[in-house]
C-alpha cells in the first residue's frame, strides 16, 4: 500500500512541475532619459531595430479578440528564418509599459504557450531602468525555453542600451 502512495505522490509532483507557469525577469540600466528609451521600446513595429535576434518586424491590423484586444499584431522574423506572431495587449505612454502576447510560434523555436511579455521603462540614477518580464507555460515533453528566453532578453536589452546610449552621445555632440 505504501508503495502506491509514493508512486502517486511522485506522479503528482511530476505532473504539477511539468505544467507550472515559468517567469523570468531581466533588467538593464541605460544612461539616457526614460522618454528617449521609451521611444525605441514602444515602437511595436521596430523590435528588429534594437534586438539582434530579429531580422524584420511587420505589423498588421487584425481583428480584435480576447487574445488580441487592440487588434494590432506583428510578425517578427528571426535572423535564422523562423517567424513569431505576436499581439499587442497594451501600450501606455504614461507608465511607459508595453505588453504583448505570443500567438503563434513553431514549438521547435519557442516551446511555450500562454507566453506574455512586458517591457517597462522607469527613471533611475543612471537615467533609465528597463525591465523585461515574461511568463509562459512550457509545453510538456519539450525542452524548457527559459534559458533561451533569458539569453534573448539579455542580448536584446544590451543592444537596446548600446543603441540608445550611442544615439544620446550623437545628439549631445550636435
Residue, then its C-alpha position, 0 to 999 in steps of 0.5 A: x500500500x505504501x508503495x502506491x502512495x509514493x508512486x502517486x505522490x511522485x506522479x503528482x509532483x511530476x505532473x504539477x512541475x511539468x505544467x507550472x507557469x515559468x517567469x523570468x525577469x531581466x533588467x538593464x540600466x541605460x544612461x539616457x532619459x526614460x522618454x528617449x528609451x521609451x521611444x525605441x521600446x514602444x515602437x511595436x513595429x521596430x523590435x528588429x531595430x534594437x534586438x539582434x535576434x530579429x531580422x524584420x518586424x511587420x505589423x498588421x491590423x487584425x481583428x480584435x479578440x480576447x487574445x488580441x484586444x487592440x487588434x494590432x499584431x506583428x510578425x517578427x522574423x528571426x535572423x535564422x528564418x523562423x517567424x513569431x506572431x505576436x499581439x499587442x495587449x497594451x501600450x501606455x505612454x504614461x507608465x511607459x509599459x508595453x505588453x504583448x502576447x505570443x500567438x503563434x510560434x513553431x514549438x521547435x523555436x519557442x516551446x511555450x504557450x500562454x507566453x506574455x511579455x512586458x517591457x517597462x521603462x522607469x527613471x533611475x540614477x543612471x537615467x533609465x531602468x528597463x525591465x523585461x518580464x515574461x511568463x509562459x507555460x512550457x509545453x510538456x515533453x519539450x525542452x524548457x525555453x527559459x534559458x533561451x528566453x533569458x539569453x534573448x532578453x539579455x542580448x536584446x536589452x544590451x543592444x537596446x542600451x548600446x543603441x540608445x546610449x550611442x544615439x544620446x552621445x550623437x545628439x549631445x555632440x550636435 
